[in-house]
Amino acid sequence: MDDMIWTSARDARAWLDAANGTGDTELTCRILKLGEETGEVAAAWIGTLGQNPRKGVTHTRAEVAAELADVAFTALVAIESLGLDAHATLSACGAKVQARLSGGGMNRDGDPPV
């Protein structure tokens, strides 16, 4: 990912800090925002499949991808709001998954990597 993403996540965190403060309630709301964004992904996917007969097909795969990107970005802001570096945290996660994949595709419990 390019530097703009990491800068934007830090800037969004700073903007939210200035507007809403930094207490535990605000942090909780930022973490819970992930659930809201995930719900938007689900609604878009349902709309892509046309699962609601009253509405029919209402979304495209590109719109689902945009909603998934919102989830990812919201997670980065939440990580920054925890006082951690989102870039370092995501890189460590990628390294963990890569190590699992390099070790035969299973983690130490014998489960597929997540």
N, C-alpha and C positions, 0 to 999 in steps of 0.2 A: 504494500500500500504506500502511496506517496505521502510526503510530509503534510500535505494539506489536510488529510483526514485526522492525523494526530493533533495538529494545531487546532482544527475545528472542534474536536472533542474537548480539548482544554479550554478553548474560548467559550464553548457552550456551557461547560461547567462553571466558568467564571461569571458568565452572564446570569445563570441560574442562582449562583451564590449571592450575587449583588441584588437580584430581584426577590429571592425567597429565603435567603439565609442558608445556614449550613448545619443546622441542628439535626438530631436523629429523626425527627418527623419529616423533615425535607429529604433526608437521605432515603428514608423508607419510601416516600413518594417516588423518588427517582428509580428505585429498584422495582417498585410496583408498576411503574410506567412500562416496563418490559412486558408485563402481562397484557396490558392494554394494546401495545404494539403487536404482540403475538396474536391477539384476537383479530386485529385488522388483517393479518396474514391469512388466518383461517377464513375470514369472511371473503377475502379476495379469491382464495382457492376455491371455495364453494361457488363463488360467482363464475370462476373459470370453467368449472364443471357443469354449471347450469343446474345445480342440485335443488334450487328453489324454483318449483314449477311456475310460481306466480311471477317471478322476476326473469327467469331464463338465464342466458349467459350474459354476465354483467362486467366481467374483468378479463384481462389478457394475462398471459404468463409474464409479460414485461411488468405489468402492474403488481403481480405477486412478487416478482423479484425486487421491485421498488419497496414494497412493504417489508420484505426480508431485510433489505438494506437499512430501513428505519430501525428494525429490531437490533441489528448489529451496531448501528451508530448509538442507539440508546444504551446498549450495554457498555460501549466505550465510555460514554459520559458517566454512567453509574460507577465504572471502575475508577475513573478520575475523581469522582465525588467521594470515593472511599479513601482518597489520599494516595492512591497508587498510580503508577504509570501504565496507562492502557496499552501502549506499544510494547513495553516489556512483558506485561501480563499476557497479552495475546501471543507474543513470540514464544513465551514459555509454554503456553498451551499447544501451539503448533509443534514445538520440539517434542513435547510429551506424546502427541499423536504420532509424529513421525517415528519416534523410538518404538512405539507399539507396532507400527506397520513394519518396521525393519526387523522386528523380533518375531516374524512369522504371522503377523496380522492379528494376534491375540494379546490381550493384556495378561498380567500375571495371574489373574483369576480364571483364565481360559475363556473370557468373554471377548467378543469383537470390540475393537476400539471405538470410542465415542468421540 
